[in-house]
């Protein structure tokens, strides 16, 4: 079993940076896959980025080169470093964890990111 809790959302100006955190209730090296989705009002939830326990990462085209997914194994925490933020990045950001390829996906409660001047 695993639980994940996001933090770090807020209001940021266009072009600014923001870092989101996702704290896991167990060693993140024991978690097969972790990542982020986001959902803007009136839109479907969309994939943002993911990291496998091997360290391999993947990004959505819309954030590639601007967002970086990292992790601190000692803190059991995954991060989403967001740079050059745009108003269209405004959304609720949700962390997820898959303990194995066949396990049910566990979601966090979400954290709001608003990009506006």
Secondary structure, DSSP 8 states (H G I E B T S, - for coil): ---EEEE--EEE-TT--EEEEEEESS-GGG-SEEEEEEE-TTS--EEEEEEETTS-EEE-TTTBTTEEEEEEGGGTEEEEEE-S--GGG-EEEEEEEESSTTS--EE---EEEEE--
